[in-house]
Amino acid sequence: MTLELVVKAREAALAAIQLFNNPLITFKSESFIVLSTIAWTYLLHAHYRKTDVEYRYCHIPEGGTRRRFDRTDEGGFKYWDLSKCLQARECPLDPDTKANLFFLVGLRNEIVHRMCPNLDAYFSARYQACALNFSHYIKALFGEKYAIDREAGYSLQLAEFEQEQALPSGADLLLPNVRAFVARFDGALSEDQLNSERFAFRLVFTRRLVNRPGQADRVVEFVSPGDPAAQGLARDHWVLKVVEKPKFLPSEIVALMQEEGFAFFTMHQHTLLWQALDAKNLAKGYGIKVGYAWMWYESWLDVVRQHCRGEQERMLRASASKSPG
């Protein structure tokens, strides 16, 4: 039974990767998340079974002393879901891998009953980390013969990499509940966790020239920052990295302007300004709604700053014109 679970986990992980890489599939994220959740659940069930950890839901009835196993309506045992597997003290996964999986479980719960656009590009670094983490742990827990990296190679690209194509974009197209979930989840992580390759795997891409015909090159090479081959990349590389933009509450915008010397700028004036410029129009990219609160990006802060400077100059000119000649 243990090895059957491992085989099924391996098949589910490969199916998740293959579906995500299939250019004819349009629901990549949904397929990847569901199949990866199954893969990790089976893998941890296999580990718990091998190490004699009870992974069936149970309870002790009130007034009783013996545990009772929870069952489905048809009498089957209820086994731990992935979240419960991750929460167990016997869980063999490192904290950053757990964070990656808790994120995917939470994202699945936010989108399970409705379609959400733009997931594929925006969260691709976290999907990549999930696949690499699985590849690592299935070998660590059950041996090299169950490795998936031999079967799941790189997908070929039919278009040249352009920064605008490859960088995750369009966060404003995500559903409001998904944006709120991401903000809350990421906000609870440390900087080290956010930058961990176990949580989100990000790459540096650069074109590489060869010196002579027949010199073999891989499509993607992994180079550590200290490697001599990495020297000089800073001149022409771009980074595939999800960057969470700084956000400001309206009160923070007003406070910043007053700290910069624009004491006349109040919350009322801020409201009049964004209304006059239709600044909450998502197409303008000035801010985003997180939960029930509207948050402003730095691009809006720049607009406000320019407005305050203009108002200050106008007031100085008006004051000068009233001064006795």
N, C-alpha and C positions, 0 to 999 in steps of 0.2 A: 504493500500500500504506500509506503514512504517513497519508494522510487517511482511509482506511478504518479504521485503528486509532483515529483520533480520533473518528470517528463512532460506532464500537462502544463506545469508552470513555464517550462522552456518553450513549448509550442505556443502558448498564449503570448509570451514576450516577443517571439519571432513574428507572430501574426500582427501584433501591435506595430512593430517596426515596418513590416512589409506594407501594411495598409497605409501607414503615414507616408511612405515613400512612393505609393502608387499615384501617378499623375491623374488617373481617372476618378479617384475618390475625392469627393468634395466635403466629406465630414471627417476629416483627418483627426482633429483634436478629440472629438467625441469617441471615435473608434480607439484611438491610442489610450485615452484615459481609462475607458472601460476595460479593455483587454490587459492593460498594465496592472490595473487594480486586481484583476483575477490572477495574473501571473504572480504578483507579489504575495497575494493571500495564499495561493497554493504552495509557494516556496516556503513561507513561514510556517504553514501547517506541517509541511514535510519536516522542517527543522524541529518543531515542537514535538512531533511524533517520534523523531529519532532520539530526542533528548528526554523523552518521557515527561513532557509538560502537558497537562490536561488543557486542551484548547476547545472544549465544549462549554457552552453557557450552562451555568447551574446556579442553584440557590438553595438555601436552607429554609424550609417552611417555618413559619412562626410557631414557636413551641417545640420544634423538632431539633434533632441533633445530627441527622444524616442529610447530606446534600441530595437534591433532586435535579436531574438534568432537564433543561428546558427543551421542549419538543415543538415541532411544527404541528399544524392542524391534522396532518396525516400521520403523525407519530414519529417523524424523523428527528434526529438530533439537530440542535442548532449550534453550528460551529462559529468560532470567532470571526467577525468581519475584520477588514484590514486595520481599521483604527484601533480595535481592541488588541490585535496582534502587535501593533506598534507600541501600545501603552504597557504591555506586559513587561515586568522587570527582567524577564528572561530573554527579551528581544535582543538579537545579536547585532543589530544595525547601529551604525554610528549616528550621532545626533543630527548631522547635516543631511544624511540620507533620509532619516525620519522626517525632517522638516520638509524635504522635497515631496515625500509621499503624503504627508498631512496636507500640503498645499494642493496636490492633485485631487485628493479626496474632497477637500472643501470646494474646489473648483467644480468637480463633478456634481456636488450637491446643489451648487448655484445654477447650473445649466441643465439639470436632468430633465426638466419639463418644458424647456423652451430653447429655441435656437439662438445662438450668440455669435455674431460675426467677428472675424479678425483674430480668433484664438490661435490659429496655426502659426502665424508669424510672431505674434506678441509674446507667446510663452514657449517658443521653440527651444530656448536655452534650458528651460526646466524639463522639457520632454527629453532632450538629449542627455541631461544628467540622469534622469530616471532610467534610460536604457543602459547607459554606461554603469550605473550603480548595480543594476540587475546582473549585468555581465560579470561584474566583480564578485558579487555575493553568491551567485550560483556556483562559481568555481571555488570560492573560499569555503562554502558550506558542504559541497557535494563532489568536488573534484573537477579536474580539467575536461574530463570526457563529456561534461554537460555544457561546455562553453558555447555561447551563441555568437561570439565575435567572428568565427570562421564563416558562418552562414549570412550574417547581417553586415554586409560591406557598405561602402559609400554609395549613395544614389548619384547617378550622373545628372549634370545640369545641362539643359538645352539652351540656355541663354547665358550671356556673359554676366559675371557678377558686377553689379553696379551698387553703389552705396545706398541709393534710394530704394533699390529692389530688396536688398538683403537686410537692411536694418529694420527691426521691428518698429512698426509705426501705427498710427491710427488708434491710440488708446481711447480716444473719445468715442470710437465706434463700439466699444465694449458696452454691454448692458450696465446700467447704473449699479445694480446689485453686485455685479462682478467687479466693477471698479472699487466699490466700497470694500468688498471682501479682500481684494489684493492690497489695498491701502492698509487695512486692519492687520492682515497676516504679515505683510512685510514690515510694518511698523513695529511688530513685536519681536523681530529678529535682530540680532546684533550685526554690526558691520561685517564681522568675520563670517557669520553664517550667510549673509547676502552675497559675499564674494567667494564663498566656497564652491569648488567645482562639483561637489556632491549635491549642492542645492540647485545650481544653474551652471551649465557648462558653456563657456563662451570661448570663441576662437579669434585669433588674429589671422587675417588673410593677406597675402601679398603675392604678386606675380613673381615667379622665379625663372630666371634665364639659365640655360645650360651652356657650358663652354664648348662642347663638341657633340657631333652626332652620336647617337647611341647611348648617351648618358641617361640612365634610367632615373625617372622622377616619379614619386607618388603624387597623386592629386592633392592630398593633404599631408603635410608633415607636422609632427608635434615637436616643438622646440621650446625648451625651458628658457626663461628670461636670461639666465646666466650663461647659456650656451653661446660659443663664439659665432655660431650661425645666425644668432638673433641680433648681432650687432648691426646697426645701421637700419633696422626695420622701421625705426621711428620716423624716418624721412618720408616714407611713402605708404605706410600701412593704414588700414582702417579697422576698427574693432567691431565685431558682432557682440554687442552688449546691450542688454535692456537697461536703460537709464531712467530711473524714476525722477521726474522733474520736481524741483522744489515747489512747494505749494504754500500759499499764504491765506489766512483768514482776512476778511475785510478789516477787522480791527487791527490786525498786524500791518496791513498796508497803510492805514491811517497813522499808526504809531511810528512806522518807519519814516514817513514823510515829515512828521513833526520833529523827529530826531534829526532829520537832515536840514532843519531850519525853516520848514514851511508850516509855521504854527497856525496859519489861517485855514489849513486843510482839515476839514472835519468829516465825520461819517456821513453827514447829510450831503456834503459836497461830493464825496465819493459815490454815493448813490446816484446823484444827479448826473455825474460823469459817465458811469457805466450805462445808465439808461439812455443818455444822449447818443452814445456810440454803439448801442446794441451789443455791448461787450460780452453778454452771456450767450450770444449766438455761438454754438459749438464750432461752426465752420470757421470762426475767426481765431480759434485756438488760444484764447486768453485765459481760460480756466476750465474747471470741470466740477461736476457735482459729486461729492463723496458722501454717501448716505443721505442725510437731510441738509448737509451744509455745502455751500458753494465755496470752492477754493480757487484762488487766483495763481496763475503762473508768473514767472519772472518777466515774461513778455508784457503782461499787463502792468506790472510794477514799473517797467520802463515808460509805458504810455502815461501812467499817472505822474511819474517824475517829470516828464516833458511838459505835461499840463501845468504842474505846480511851478515850474520854472517860468513858463509863459505868463502865468497869473502874477507871479512875483515881479516880473519885468513890467507888466502892465500897471501894477499898483505903484511901482517906483516912478514910472513915467507920469502917471496921474498925480502923484504927490509932488513931483518936480514942477509940473505945470501950474500947480496951485501956489507954489512958493513965490514970495515977492521978488520981482526982478531987481 
